[in-house]
Amino acid sequence: MMTHQSITVQATLQTAYALAQDVSNWPQLLSHYAWVRVLDERDDERTLIMAAWRSWVLVRWTAVQRLLPA
């Protein structure tokens, strides 16, 4: 399955990219994220396991992040 989400952000491209690529810091920025762990990192790709609260349930998933700077 592939998921795509988008939002509008008032920030420079460099600032938005820096925040988005810094996945390990997401729990400090996004209160519903419980934790993020990097399982593998090579070149421009990371494999991550993440957990977040959905209502009262903690859900977790594995994700692949591809770093594509502008």
C-alpha positions in Angstrom: 0.0 0.0 0.0 1.2 3.5 -0.7 -0.2 6.6 1.1 0.2 10.2 0.1 -0.7 13.2 2.3 -0.3 16.9 1.8 -0.7 20.1 3.7 0.1 23.8 3.1 3.0 25.1 5.2 4.1 28.7 5.6 7.9 28.1 5.6 10.8 28.2 3.3 11.4 25.0 1.3 14.6 24.4 3.2 12.9 24.7 6.6 10.0 22.4 5.6 12.4 19.8 4.1 14.6 19.9 7.2 11.6 19.3 9.5 10.2 16.5 7.3 13.5 14.6 6.9 14.3 14.8 10.7 12.0 11.8 11.4 13.6 11.0 14.7 12.4 14.4 16.1 8.8 13.9 15.0 7.6 12.9 18.5 8.8 16.3 19.8 6.9 18.1 17.0 3.8 15.9 16.6 2.2 15.1 20.0 0.4 11.9 18.7 3.7 10.3 17.7 4.9 8.0 20.5 8.3 7.1 19.0 10.3 6.7 15.8 13.2 4.3 15.3 15.5 4.1 12.3 15.9 0.4 11.3 18.2 0.9 8.3 19.7 3.9 6.6 21.6 3.9 3.3 22.2 6.6 0.7 18.9 8.5 0.3 16.6 5.9 1.9 15.6 5.1 5.5 13.5 2.2 6.8 11.7 3.3 10.0 9.3 1.8 12.5 6.9 4.4 14.0 4.2 4.4 16.6 1.4 6.9 17.2 -1.7 7.2 19.2 -5.1 6.9 17.5 -7.7 7.7 20.0 -6.7 5.4 22.9 -4.9 2.8 20.8 -1.1 2.8 20.1 -0.6 1.8 16.5 2.8 1.1 14.8 4.0 0.6 11.3 7.1 0.3 9.2 7.8 3.0 6.6 10.3 3.8 4.0 11.5 7.4 3.7 13.2 8.5 0.5 15.2 11.7 0.8 14.8 13.8 -2.3 16.2 17.3 -1.7 15.1 20.0 -4.1 
